[in-house]
Amino acid sequence: MTNATARVSRHGSTTAKPSGDTRETRDTRARERAVAWVRRAPLLPALVFLIIVTQLPFVVTLVISFMNWNSLSPDTTGFAGFENYVQVLTDPYFLQAIVTTIVMTVSVVLVSLVFGLGLALLLDKKFIGRGLARTLLIAPFLVVPVAAALIWKHAILNPVYGLINGTLTWIWSLFGSDTPPQTDLLSSAPLLAIIISLVWQWTPFMMLILLAGLQSRPMDTVEAAQMDGATPGAIFRHLTLPHLRQYLELGGLLGAIYIVQNFDAVFTLTSGGLGTANLPYAIYETFYYANEYGLASAAGVVVVIGTIIVATFALRTVFSLFKKEAAR
């Protein structure tokens, strides 16, 4: 054996790196975990509060939804299995409430998106007083929902002293007529009255989202299309509308999440009468008037599940928007 071979064989075991994590690596990871916990520690009270306020009541509601519980006959309380859920999905009253909820939500979302898009296109132009106009158009969304419903019920739709009939009376009086046409929308078309009031309140929300989308357009592309002789209609159809697709989806999904849970307008305008009871109002009547706690809880769980499904699509749209902005 040569001297070089002897040195290699003698020092081979000392030069090889030991397998696994070294003590220094483990200490570094422990410090990183400690720093991460220190950063998260201020959020723990908020997380605990959120769990107590939202998750625990939902768990209790989920448990009650599987029970046959009527406060007027407590002796019959017991486990009901999926009976309450079957009744929610088969009972004519709940089925009508589900249909009303779908019609109300789809109508309000679609009409609000159309009006919001039109207002956003107007506010995207530069003109004198644009800031004031934007503030005034946002105002309906800032009104408390109950107050907004009261405004529509008494100040606008009231058949005796409301704004609509007052305006019709004034117009007809200009032509010398003492018998103007009188409308009572709350009696003749109550669901339409609720939809109109909700559209008035949610159009500013859609307008804000779509206006943000319009102001994030790549203007160099628009200017290039204008230089090539493209008409405003063609620019809107081929450039603006595709760019706004995700913003339209986001506005529609977020609006659906809130409108499907609407209770204030139905309760204030019609008290659920004349076929205007949606699922939240049906839950209210089942819980407070029929005292069916299990059935009301099951209907509430159905509403939560539907909201979670819509919210999932909304979050996906938000994440795709974030990725799109980060890629620029």
VEXDREN-2710 file (C-alpha; in Angstrom, 1 decimal):
% VEXDREN-2710
k/r/px/py/pz
1/MET/0.0/0.0/0.0
2/THR/1.4/3.4/-1.0
3/ASN/1.5/6.4/1.3
4/ALA/-1.3/8.1/-0.8
5/THR/-3.5/5.0/-0.5
6/ALA/-2.8/4.9/3.2
7/ARG/-3.8/8.6/3.7
8/VAL/-7.0/8.0/1.7
9/SER/-7.9/4.9/3.8
10/ARG/-6.8/6.5/7.0
11/HIS/-8.8/9.8/6.5
12/GLY/-11.7/8.4/4.4
13/SER/-14.0/8.1/7.4
14/THR/-13.1/11.6/8.6
15/THR/-13.7/13.4/5.4
16/ALA/-17.1/11.9/4.6
17/LYS/-20.2/14.1/5.5
18/PRO/-22.5/12.5/8.0
19/SER/-26.0/11.6/6.8
20/GLY/-29.1/13.3/8.1
21/ASP/-29.6/16.8/9.6
22/THR/-26.8/18.3/11.5
23/ARG/-27.3/20.0/14.9
24/GLU/-26.8/23.4/13.2
25/THR/-29.6/22.7/10.7
26/ARG/-32.0/21.5/13.4
27/ASP/-31.3/24.6/15.5
28/THR/-32.0/26.8/12.4
29/ARG/-35.3/25.1/11.7
30/ALA/-36.3/25.4/15.4
31/ARG/-35.5/29.2/15.3
32/GLU/-37.6/29.6/12.1
33/ARG/-40.5/27.8/13.6
34/ALA/-40.3/30.0/16.7
35/VAL/-40.2/33.1/14.6
36/ALA/-43.2/31.9/12.6
37/TRP/-45.2/31.3/15.8
38/VAL/-44.2/34.7/17.2
39/ARG/-45.6/36.3/14.0
40/ARG/-48.8/34.3/14.2
41/ALA/-49.3/34.8/17.9
42/PRO/-51.1/38.2/17.6
43/LEU/-53.6/36.5/15.2
44/LEU/-54.5/33.8/17.7
45/PRO/-57.1/35.8/19.7
46/ALA/-58.9/36.8/16.5
47/LEU/-58.8/33.2/15.3
48/VAL/-60.3/31.9/18.5
49/PHE/-62.9/34.7/18.5
50/LEU/-63.8/33.8/14.9
51/ILE/-64.2/30.1/15.7
52/ILE/-66.4/30.8/18.8
53/VAL/-68.6/33.3/17.0
54/THR/-69.0/31.5/13.6
55/GLN/-68.0/27.9/13.7
56/LEU/-69.4/26.8/17.1
57/PRO/-72.9/28.1/16.3
58/PHE/-72.8/26.4/12.9
59/VAL/-71.9/23.1/14.5
60/VAL/-74.8/23.5/17.0
61/THR/-77.1/24.3/14.1
62/LEU/-75.9/21.3/12.2
63/VAL/-76.6/19.1/15.3
64/ILE/-80.1/20.5/15.8
65/SER/-80.9/20.0/12.1
66/PHE/-80.8/16.2/12.7
67/MET/-83.3/16.5/15.6
68/ASN/-87.1/16.5/15.7
69/TRP/-87.4/19.6/18.0
70/ASN/-90.6/21.6/18.4
71/SER/-90.6/23.9/21.5
72/LEU/-94.4/23.6/21.8
73/SER/-94.1/19.9/22.4
74/PRO/-90.7/19.2/24.1
75/ASP/-91.7/15.7/25.0
76/THR/-91.4/14.6/21.4
77/THR/-87.8/15.8/20.9
78/GLY/-85.5/13.2/19.5
79/PHE/-83.2/12.2/16.7
80/ALA/-84.8/12.6/13.2
81/GLY/-82.0/11.7/10.9
82/PHE/-82.3/13.3/7.4
83/GLU/-86.1/13.7/7.8
84/ASN/-85.8/17.5/8.2
85/TYR/-83.6/17.8/5.0
86/VAL/-86.1/15.7/3.1
87/GLN/-88.9/17.9/4.2
88/VAL/-87.0/21.1/3.2
89/LEU/-86.5/19.7/-0.3
90/THR/-90.0/18.3/-0.7
91/ASP/-92.4/20.6/1.2
92/PRO/-94.3/22.9/-1.2
93/TYR/-93.7/25.9/1.1
94/PHE/-89.9/25.5/1.1
95/LEU/-89.8/24.6/-2.6
96/GLN/-91.7/27.8/-3.4
97/ALA/-89.2/29.7/-1.1
98/ILE/-86.3/28.1/-3.0
99/VAL/-87.7/29.1/-6.4
100/THR/-88.4/32.6/-5.1
101/THR/-84.8/32.8/-3.8
102/ILE/-83.4/31.7/-7.2
103/VAL/-85.6/34.1/-9.2
104/MET/-84.8/37.0/-6.9
105/THR/-81.1/36.4/-6.9
106/VAL/-80.7/35.8/-10.6
107/SER/-82.8/38.8/-11.5
108/VAL/-81.1/41.2/-9.1
109/VAL/-77.6/40.1/-10.1
110/LEU/-78.2/40.3/-13.9
111/VAL/-80.0/43.6/-13.9
112/SER/-77.5/45.1/-11.4
113/LEU/-74.6/44.0/-13.6
114/VAL/-76.2/45.5/-16.7
115/PHE/-76.9/48.9/-15.0
116/GLY/-73.6/48.8/-13.2
117/LEU/-71.7/48.2/-16.5
118/GLY/-73.5/51.2/-18.1
119/LEU/-72.7/53.5/-15.2
120/ALA/-69.1/52.3/-15.1
121/LEU/-68.6/53.0/-18.8
122/LEU/-70.0/56.6/-18.2
123/LEU/-67.8/57.2/-15.1
124/ASP/-64.8/55.9/-17.0
125/LYS/-65.0/59.0/-19.2
126/LYS/-63.5/62.3/-18.0
127/PHE/-66.1/65.1/-17.4
128/ILE/-66.6/67.9/-15.0
129/GLY/-68.1/66.8/-11.7
130/ARG/-67.1/63.1/-12.2
131/GLY/-66.0/62.8/-8.5
132/LEU/-69.4/64.1/-7.3
133/ALA/-71.3/61.9/-9.6
134/ARG/-69.4/58.9/-8.5
135/THR/-70.1/59.7/-4.8
136/LEU/-73.8/60.2/-5.4
137/LEU/-74.0/56.9/-7.4
138/ILE/-72.3/55.0/-4.6
139/ALA/-74.7/56.4/-1.9
140/PRO/-77.5/53.8/-2.3
141/PHE/-75.1/51.0/-1.5
142/LEU/-74.1/52.7/1.7
143/VAL/-77.7/52.9/3.0
144/VAL/-78.6/50.5/5.7
145/PRO/-80.7/47.7/4.1
146/VAL/-83.6/48.1/6.4
147/ALA/-83.6/51.9/5.8
148/ALA/-83.4/51.3/2.0
149/ALA/-86.4/49.0/2.2
150/LEU/-88.3/51.6/4.3
151/ILE/-87.5/54.3/1.7
152/TRP/-88.9/52.2/-1.1
153/LYS/-92.0/51.1/0.9
154/HIS/-93.1/54.6/2.2
155/ALA/-91.3/57.3/0.2
156/ILE/-91.5/55.7/-3.3
157/LEU/-94.0/52.8/-3.6
158/ASN/-96.7/54.0/-1.2
159/PRO/-100.0/54.2/-3.2
160/VAL/-101.2/57.3/-1.3
161/TYR/-98.3/59.6/-0.8
162/GLY/-95.4/57.8/-2.6
163/LEU/-93.1/59.4/-5.2
164/ILE/-94.3/57.4/-8.1
165/ASN/-98.0/58.2/-7.7
166/GLY/-97.3/61.7/-6.7
167/THR/-95.3/62.2/-9.9
168/LEU/-98.1/60.7/-12.0
169/THR/-100.7/62.9/-10.3
170/TRP/-98.6/66.0/-11.1
171/ILE/-98.0/65.0/-14.7
172/TRP/-101.7/64.3/-15.3
173/SER/-102.7/67.6/-13.6
174/LEU/-100.6/69.5/-16.2
175/PHE/-103.1/68.2/-18.8
176/GLY/-106.1/69.1/-16.7
177/SER/-107.0/65.5/-15.6
178/ASP/-108.1/64.8/-12.0
179/THR/-108.0/61.0/-12.3
180/PRO/-104.4/60.0/-12.9
181/PRO/-103.5/56.3/-13.1
182/GLN/-102.5/55.0/-9.7
183/THR/-100.1/52.1/-9.2
184/ASP/-99.8/49.9/-6.2
185/LEU/-96.7/47.8/-7.0
186/LEU/-96.5/46.2/-3.5
187/SER/-99.9/44.6/-4.0
188/SER/-100.0/44.0/-7.8
189/ALA/-96.3/42.8/-8.3
190/PRO/-94.7/42.5/-4.8
191/LEU/-91.8/40.3/-6.0
192/LEU/-91.0/42.9/-8.7
193/ALA/-91.0/45.7/-6.1
194/ILE/-88.5/43.8/-4.0
195/ILE/-86.3/43.1/-7.0
196/ILE/-86.4/46.8/-8.0
197/SER/-85.4/47.9/-4.5
198/LEU/-82.5/45.5/-4.4
199/VAL/-81.3/46.5/-7.9
200/TRP/-81.3/50.1/-6.7
201/GLN/-79.1/49.1/-3.8
202/TRP/-76.7/46.7/-5.5
203/THR/-76.1/48.5/-8.8
204/PRO/-73.4/50.7/-7.2
205/PHE/-71.6/47.7/-5.9
206/MET/-71.4/46.2/-9.4
207/MET/-70.4/49.6/-10.8
208/LEU/-67.4/49.9/-8.5
209/ILE/-66.1/46.4/-9.4
210/LEU/-66.6/47.0/-13.1
211/LEU/-65.1/50.5/-12.9
212/ALA/-62.0/49.1/-11.3
213/GLY/-61.8/46.6/-14.2
214/LEU/-62.2/49.3/-16.8
215/GLN/-59.4/51.4/-15.3
216/SER/-57.1/48.4/-15.3
217/ARG/-57.3/48.0/-19.1
218/PRO/-54.1/48.2/-21.1
219/MET/-54.8/51.5/-22.8
220/ASP/-52.0/51.0/-25.4
221/THR/-54.0/48.2/-26.9
222/VAL/-57.2/50.4/-27.0
223/GLU/-55.2/53.3/-28.6
224/ALA/-53.7/51.0/-31.2
225/ALA/-57.2/49.7/-32.1
226/GLN/-58.5/53.3/-32.4
227/MET/-55.6/54.2/-34.7
228/ASP/-56.4/51.2/-36.9
229/GLY/-59.9/52.6/-37.3
230/ALA/-61.9/50.3/-35.0
231/THR/-65.3/51.6/-34.0
232/PRO/-66.2/52.1/-30.3
233/GLY/-68.6/49.2/-30.5
234/ALA/-65.9/46.9/-31.9
235/ILE/-63.4/48.0/-29.2
236/PHE/-66.0/47.2/-26.5
237/ARG/-67.0/43.9/-28.0
238/HIS/-63.5/42.6/-28.7
239/LEU/-61.3/44.3/-26.1
240/THR/-63.3/45.7/-23.2
241/LEU/-65.8/43.0/-22.7
242/PRO/-63.2/40.1/-22.7
243/HIS/-61.1/42.1/-20.2
244/LEU/-64.1/42.6/-18.0
245/ARG/-65.2/38.9/-18.1
246/GLN/-63.6/38.0/-14.7
247/TYR/-64.8/41.2/-13.1
248/LEU/-68.3/40.5/-14.3
249/GLU/-68.0/37.0/-12.8
250/LEU/-66.6/38.4/-9.5
251/GLY/-69.4/40.9/-9.2
252/GLY/-72.1/38.3/-10.0
253/LEU/-70.7/35.8/-7.6
254/LEU/-70.3/38.2/-4.7
255/GLY/-73.7/39.7/-5.3
256/ALA/-75.3/36.3/-5.4
257/ILE/-73.6/35.4/-2.0
258/TYR/-75.2/38.4/-0.3
259/ILE/-78.6/38.5/-2.2
260/VAL/-79.4/34.9/-1.6
261/GLN/-79.3/35.7/2.2
262/ASN/-81.4/38.8/1.9
263/PHE/-84.0/39.1/4.6
264/ASP/-84.4/42.9/5.2
265/ALA/-86.2/43.8/2.0
266/VAL/-88.6/40.8/2.1
267/PHE/-89.4/41.4/5.7
268/THR/-89.9/45.2/5.4
269/LEU/-91.7/45.4/2.1
270/THR/-94.0/42.5/2.1
271/SER/-93.5/40.4/5.2
272/GLY/-93.1/37.4/3.0
273/GLY/-96.7/37.7/1.7
274/LEU/-98.1/37.1/-1.8
275/GLY/-95.4/34.5/-2.7
276/THR/-92.4/36.7/-1.9
277/ALA/-91.0/34.6/1.0
278/ASN/-87.4/33.5/0.2
279/LEU/-85.4/30.9/2.1
280/PRO/-84.1/33.2/4.8
281/TYR/-87.7/34.5/5.5
282/ALA/-89.0/30.9/5.4
283/ILE/-86.4/30.0/8.0
284/TYR/-87.5/32.9/10.1
285/GLU/-91.2/31.9/10.0
286/THR/-90.4/28.2/10.7
287/PHE/-88.3/29.1/13.7
288/TYR/-90.3/31.9/15.3
289/TYR/-93.9/31.1/14.3
290/ALA/-93.9/27.3/13.8
291/ASN/-91.3/26.8/16.6
292/GLU/-89.8/24.0/14.5
293/TYR/-86.1/24.4/15.5
294/GLY/-84.9/21.2/13.7
295/LEU/-86.6/22.0/10.4
296/ALA/-85.4/25.6/10.5
297/SER/-81.9/24.6/11.2
298/ALA/-81.9/22.1/8.3
299/ALA/-83.1/24.9/6.0
300/GLY/-80.4/27.1/7.3
301/VAL/-77.7/24.5/6.6
302/VAL/-79.1/24.2/3.0
303/VAL/-78.6/28.0/2.6
304/VAL/-75.1/27.8/4.0
305/ILE/-74.2/25.0/1.7
306/GLY/-75.5/26.9/-1.3
307/THR/-73.6/30.0/-0.2
308/ILE/-70.4/28.0/0.2
309/ILE/-70.7/26.7/-3.3
310/VAL/-71.1/30.1/-4.7
311/ALA/-68.3/31.5/-2.5
312/THR/-65.9/28.8/-3.8
313/PHE/-66.4/30.0/-7.4
314/ALA/-66.0/33.6/-6.2
315/LEU/-62.7/32.8/-4.5
316/ARG/-61.4/31.1/-7.6
317/THR/-62.2/34.2/-9.6
318/VAL/-60.5/36.4/-7.1
319/PHE/-57.3/34.2/-7.2
320/SER/-57.3/34.2/-11.0
321/LEU/-57.5/38.0/-10.9
322/PHE/-54.6/38.2/-8.5
323/LYS/-52.5/35.9/-10.7
324/LYS/-53.4/38.0/-13.8
325/GLU/-52.3/41.2/-12.0
326/ALA/-49.1/39.6/-10.7
327/ALA/-48.2/38.4/-14.2
328/ARG/-48.2/41.9/-15.6
END
